[in-house]
Amino acid sequence: MFMASLTSAINVNVDTKTKEEATNILKGLGLNMSTAINMFLAQIVKRDGIPFEVVNPKPNKDMIMALKEVDEMINNPNKYPRYDNWEDLKKSLLSDD
């Protein structure tokens, strides 16, 4: 007995820019939107949930400190040395000062 493959349509509202960007990326991967969505849905079924982590990213302590340091350097550039070439930077890094 032959069983026909059943399909269902899904209508989704998506931001136009996001859709265009995703379409271009998928095209570069040799995929179309329908195939990508089918892959996504198949992974939801296979994993019994969303196939990636869905969280609000929060920077860790090291990242917060690094961001503050960069902000300090941007706001006070004269407090930090600048180098015109690799050799000068290398000498500074290897010096005992």
C-alpha positions in Angstrom: 0.0 0.0 0.0 1.4 3.5 -1.0 1.1 6.3 1.5 1.2 9.9 0.3 3.4 12.4 2.0 1.2 14.9 3.9 2.3 18.5 4.2 0.9 21.4 6.1 1.3 25.1 5.4 2.6 27.5 8.0 2.1 31.3 7.7 4.6 33.3 9.7 5.0 37.1 10.0 8.7 38.0 9.9 10.5 41.3 9.8 11.3 42.1 6.2 14.9 42.9 6.7 15.4 39.7 8.8 13.8 37.6 6.1 15.9 39.1 3.4 19.1 38.6 5.4 18.2 35.0 6.3 17.2 34.2 2.7 20.6 35.5 1.5 22.5 33.4 4.1 20.5 30.3 3.3 21.0 30.8 -0.4 24.8 30.8 0.2 24.3 27.5 2.1 22.4 26.0 -0.8 19.1 26.0 1.1 15.8 27.8 0.7 13.6 29.1 3.5 11.2 26.1 3.4 14.0 23.6 3.7 15.6 25.5 6.6 12.3 25.8 8.5 11.7 22.0 7.9 15.2 21.3 9.3 14.5 23.5 12.3 11.1 21.8 13.0 12.7 18.3 12.6 15.4 19.3 15.2 12.7 20.4 17.6 11.0 17.0 17.3 14.3 15.1 17.5 15.5 17.1 20.6 12.1 17.5 22.2 12.7 21.2 22.4 14.3 24.2 20.8 17.6 23.1 19.3 19.6 26.0 20.7 19.8 27.9 24.0 17.3 30.7 24.4 18.6 33.1 27.1 19.2 36.8 27.7 23.0 37.0 27.5 24.7 38.4 30.6 28.4 39.3 30.5 30.5 37.5 33.2 32.8 39.5 35.6 35.8 39.3 33.3 33.8 40.7 30.4 32.4 43.5 32.5 35.9 44.4 33.7 37.3 44.3 30.1 34.5 46.6 28.9 35.2 49.1 31.7 38.9 49.0 30.8 38.2 49.6 27.1 35.8 52.5 28.1 38.6 54.0 30.3 41.1 53.7 27.4 38.7 55.3 24.9 37.9 58.2 27.3 41.5 58.8 28.4 43.7 57.9 25.4 46.7 59.9 26.6 47.1 57.8 29.7 48.0 54.8 27.5 51.1 54.2 25.3 50.8 54.0 21.6 53.1 52.2 19.2 54.0 52.9 15.7 55.4 49.5 14.9 55.5 45.9 16.1 59.1 46.1 17.3 58.3 49.0 19.7 55.3 47.1 21.1 57.4 44.0 21.5 60.2 45.9 23.3 57.6 47.4 25.7 56.0 44.1 26.4 59.3 42.4 27.1 60.7 45.2 29.3 60.8 45.0 33.1 59.2 48.4 33.6 
